[in-house]
Amino acid sequence: APDFVYTTEPDDQWTVREAGTYRLTFDLEKYTIEAVQTAKDQPVDPGKEPLESATLYMIGDATPNGWSMDDATAFTKTGAYEFTWEGNLKTGEMKACLEPDGTFSCPFLRPSSADVKISRSGVEKPDFVYTTAPDDKWKVTAAGKYRLVFDLKNWTITATAL
């Protein structure tokens, strides 16, 4: 049986039972839909609940692959809630996501205020939020080789110049 029909009436709707980020795949030949939850909605403020994820990516003009969601720069999972990346950053902006969705509408890991600086002396403020808005980003003010570490349990980022 098909999962959906193409019609104007009746106005039937799907029910989302758990808030989060989903990847929806519609097969327009077989009229089927697949819904895969890629991330659960998390509290914006750091709290007792760590962010659960198997992946972490960054985008931005400061990153190696720019603003491309299709070619977002991957971090390596180095602990239960820790992700590490080492490489060259350019001056510019960056933010991170648990899984690129291609639309820029997914929640992002962002600094807790606008334009938190990352420089050779580290990150100006280590705390981050996980939200869709406002579109705050980290601002890399000194190009060079860095080690970035996101701690999804303690909701912090560290930046070490290498």
Contacts in CASP RR format, 6 or more apart in sequence:
PFRMAT RR
TARGET T0000
AUTHOR 0000-0000-0000
METHOD contacts of the structure
MODEL  1
APDFVYTTEPDDQWTVREAGTYRLTFDLEKYTIEAVQTAKDQPVDPGKEP
LESATLYMIGDATPNGWSMDDATAFTKTGAYEFTWEGNLKTGEMKACLEP
DGTFSCPFLRPSSADVKISRSGVEKPDFVYTTAPDDKWKVTAAGKYRLVF
DLKNWTITATAL
2 30 0 8 1.000
2 31 0 8 1.000
2 32 0 8 1.000
3 31 0 8 1.000
3 32 0 8 1.000
3 33 0 8 1.000
4 26 0 8 1.000
4 31 0 8 1.000
4 32 0 8 1.000
4 33 0 8 1.000
5 31 0 8 1.000
6 31 0 8 1.000
16 22 0 8 1.000
18 37 0 8 1.000
18 40 0 8 1.000
19 40 0 8 1.000
19 41 0 8 1.000
20 37 0 8 1.000
20 39 0 8 1.000
20 40 0 8 1.000
20 41 0 8 1.000
21 37 0 8 1.000
21 38 0 8 1.000
21 39 0 8 1.000
21 40 0 8 1.000
21 41 0 8 1.000
21 98 0 8 1.000
21 99 0 8 1.000
21 101 0 8 1.000
21 106 0 8 1.000
21 107 0 8 1.000
22 35 0 8 1.000
22 36 0 8 1.000
22 37 0 8 1.000
22 38 0 8 1.000
23 35 0 8 1.000
23 36 0 8 1.000
23 38 0 8 1.000
23 101 0 8 1.000
24 33 0 8 1.000
24 34 0 8 1.000
24 35 0 8 1.000
25 33 0 8 1.000
25 34 0 8 1.000
25 36 0 8 1.000
26 32 0 8 1.000
26 33 0 8 1.000
27 33 0 8 1.000
27 34 0 8 1.000
38 98 0 8 1.000
38 99 0 8 1.000
38 101 0 8 1.000
38 106 0 8 1.000
39 53 0 8 1.000
39 98 0 8 1.000
39 99 0 8 1.000
39 106 0 8 1.000
39 107 0 8 1.000
40 52 0 8 1.000
41 107 0 8 1.000
42 49 0 8 1.000
42 51 0 8 1.000
42 107 0 8 1.000
42 130 0 8 1.000
43 49 0 8 1.000
43 130 0 8 1.000
44 129 0 8 1.000
44 130 0 8 1.000
44 131 0 8 1.000
45 129 0 8 1.000
46 127 0 8 1.000
46 129 0 8 1.000
46 154 0 8 1.000
46 155 0 8 1.000
47 155 0 8 1.000
50 81 0 8 1.000
50 152 0 8 1.000
50 153 0 8 1.000
50 154 0 8 1.000
51 81 0 8 1.000
51 98 0 8 1.000
51 109 0 8 1.000
51 130 0 8 1.000
51 152 0 8 1.000
51 153 0 8 1.000
51 155 0 8 1.000
52 152 0 8 1.000
53 98 0 8 1.000
53 99 0 8 1.000
53 152 0 8 1.000
54 77 0 8 1.000
55 74 0 8 1.000
55 75 0 8 1.000
55 77 0 8 1.000
55 98 0 8 1.000
55 99 0 8 1.000
56 74 0 8 1.000
56 75 0 8 1.000
56 77 0 8 1.000
56 83 0 8 1.000
56 96 0 8 1.000
56 97 0 8 1.000
56 98 0 8 1.000
56 109 0 8 1.000
56 150 0 8 1.000
56 152 0 8 1.000
57 72 0 8 1.000
57 73 0 8 1.000
57 74 0 8 1.000
57 75 0 8 1.000
57 96 0 8 1.000
57 97 0 8 1.000
57 98 0 8 1.000
57 99 0 8 1.000
57 100 0 8 1.000
58 72 0 8 1.000
58 73 0 8 1.000
58 75 0 8 1.000
58 85 0 8 1.000
58 94 0 8 1.000
58 95 0 8 1.000
58 96 0 8 1.000
58 97 0 8 1.000
58 148 0 8 1.000
59 65 0 8 1.000
59 66 0 8 1.000
59 67 0 8 1.000
59 68 0 8 1.000
59 69 0 8 1.000
59 72 0 8 1.000
59 73 0 8 1.000
59 94 0 8 1.000
59 95 0 8 1.000
59 96 0 8 1.000
59 97 0 8 1.000
59 100 0 8 1.000
60 66 0 8 1.000
60 67 0 8 1.000
60 92 0 8 1.000
60 93 0 8 1.000
60 94 0 8 1.000
60 95 0 8 1.000
60 137 0 8 1.000
61 67 0 8 1.000
61 90 0 8 1.000
61 92 0 8 1.000
61 93 0 8 1.000
61 94 0 8 1.000
62 89 0 8 1.000
62 90 0 8 1.000
62 91 0 8 1.000
62 92 0 8 1.000
62 93 0 8 1.000
62 94 0 8 1.000
62 118 0 8 1.000
62 138 0 8 1.000
62 139 0 8 1.000
62 140 0 8 1.000
63 72 0 8 1.000
63 73 0 8 1.000
63 89 0 8 1.000
63 90 0 8 1.000
63 94 0 8 1.000
64 73 0 8 1.000
64 87 0 8 1.000
64 88 0 8 1.000
65 71 0 8 1.000
65 72 0 8 1.000
65 73 0 8 1.000
66 73 0 8 1.000
69 100 0 8 1.000
69 101 0 8 1.000
69 102 0 8 1.000
69 103 0 8 1.000
69 104 0 8 1.000
70 100 0 8 1.000
70 102 0 8 1.000
72 97 0 8 1.000
72 100 0 8 1.000
73 85 0 8 1.000
74 85 0 8 1.000
75 83 0 8 1.000
75 84 0 8 1.000
75 85 0 8 1.000
75 96 0 8 1.000
75 148 0 8 1.000
75 150 0 8 1.000
76 83 0 8 1.000
76 84 0 8 1.000
76 85 0 8 1.000
77 83 0 8 1.000
78 84 0 8 1.000
78 149 0 8 1.000
80 153 0 8 1.000
81 151 0 8 1.000
81 152 0 8 1.000
81 153 0 8 1.000
81 154 0 8 1.000
82 149 0 8 1.000
82 150 0 8 1.000
82 151 0 8 1.000
82 152 0 8 1.000
82 153 0 8 1.000
83 149 0 8 1.000
83 150 0 8 1.000
83 152 0 8 1.000
84 147 0 8 1.000
84 148 0 8 1.000
84 149 0 8 1.000
85 147 0 8 1.000
85 148 0 8 1.000
86 145 0 8 1.000
86 146 0 8 1.000
86 147 0 8 1.000
86 148 0 8 1.000
86 162 0 8 1.000
87 145 0 8 1.000
87 146 0 8 1.000
87 147 0 8 1.000
87 162 0 8 1.000
88 143 0 8 1.000
88 144 0 8 1.000
88 145 0 8 1.000
88 146 0 8 1.000
89 118 0 8 1.000
89 140 0 8 1.000
89 143 0 8 1.000
89 144 0 8 1.000
89 145 0 8 1.000
89 146 0 8 1.000
90 140 0 8 1.000
90 143 0 8 1.000
91 140 0 8 1.000
91 141 0 8 1.000
91 142 0 8 1.000
91 143 0 8 1.000
92 139 0 8 1.000
92 140 0 8 1.000
93 137 0 8 1.000
93 138 0 8 1.000
93 139 0 8 1.000
93 140 0 8 1.000
94 118 0 8 1.000
94 137 0 8 1.000
94 138 0 8 1.000
94 140 0 8 1.000
95 108 0 8 1.000
95 109 0 8 1.000
95 110 0 8 1.000
95 135 0 8 1.000
95 136 0 8 1.000
95 137 0 8 1.000
95 138 0 8 1.000
96 108 0 8 1.000
96 109 0 8 1.000
96 150 0 8 1.000
97 106 0 8 1.000
97 107 0 8 1.000
97 108 0 8 1.000
97 109 0 8 1.000
98 106 0 8 1.000
98 107 0 8 1.000
98 109 0 8 1.000
99 106 0 8 1.000
100 106 0 8 1.000
105 132 0 8 1.000
106 132 0 8 1.000
107 130 0 8 1.000
107 131 0 8 1.000
107 132 0 8 1.000
108 130 0 8 1.000
108 131 0 8 1.000
108 132 0 8 1.000
109 128 0 8 1.000
109 129 0 8 1.000
109 130 0 8 1.000
109 150 0 8 1.000
109 157 0 8 1.000
110 128 0 8 1.000
110 129 0 8 1.000
110 130 0 8 1.000
110 131 0 8 1.000
110 134 0 8 1.000
110 135 0 8 1.000
110 136 0 8 1.000
110 137 0 8 1.000
110 138 0 8 1.000
111 125 0 8 1.000
111 127 0 8 1.000
111 128 0 8 1.000
111 129 0 8 1.000
111 136 0 8 1.000
111 137 0 8 1.000
111 138 0 8 1.000
112 125 0 8 1.000
112 127 0 8 1.000
112 128 0 8 1.000
112 129 0 8 1.000
112 136 0 8 1.000
113 125 0 8 1.000
113 136 0 8 1.000
114 134 0 8 1.000
114 136 0 8 1.000
114 137 0 8 1.000
115 136 0 8 1.000
115 137 0 8 1.000
115 139 0 8 1.000
116 123 0 8 1.000
116 124 0 8 1.000
116 125 0 8 1.000
116 136 0 8 1.000
116 138 0 8 1.000
116 139 0 8 1.000
117 123 0 8 1.000
117 124 0 8 1.000
117 138 0 8 1.000
117 139 0 8 1.000
117 140 0 8 1.000
117 141 0 8 1.000
118 124 0 8 1.000
118 138 0 8 1.000
118 139 0 8 1.000
118 140 0 8 1.000
118 141 0 8 1.000
118 146 0 8 1.000
118 148 0 8 1.000
118 159 0 8 1.000
119 140 0 8 1.000
119 141 0 8 1.000
119 142 0 8 1.000
119 159 0 8 1.000
119 161 0 8 1.000
120 142 0 8 1.000
120 144 0 8 1.000
120 161 0 8 1.000
121 161 0 8 1.000
122 158 0 8 1.000
122 159 0 8 1.000
122 160 0 8 1.000
122 161 0 8 1.000
123 138 0 8 1.000
123 157 0 8 1.000
123 158 0 8 1.000
123 159 0 8 1.000
126 156 0 8 1.000
126 157 0 8 1.000
126 158 0 8 1.000
127 155 0 8 1.000
127 156 0 8 1.000
128 150 0 8 1.000
128 155 0 8 1.000
128 156 0 8 1.000
128 157 0 8 1.000
129 155 0 8 1.000
130 155 0 8 1.000
138 157 0 8 1.000
142 161 0 8 1.000
144 161 0 8 1.000
145 161 0 8 1.000
145 162 0 8 1.000
146 159 0 8 1.000
146 160 0 8 1.000
146 161 0 8 1.000
146 162 0 8 1.000
147 158 0 8 1.000
147 159 0 8 1.000
147 160 0 8 1.000
147 162 0 8 1.000
148 157 0 8 1.000
148 158 0 8 1.000
148 159 0 8 1.000
149 157 0 8 1.000
149 158 0 8 1.000
149 160 0 8 1.000
150 156 0 8 1.000
150 157 0 8 1.000
151 157 0 8 1.000
151 158 0 8 1.000
END
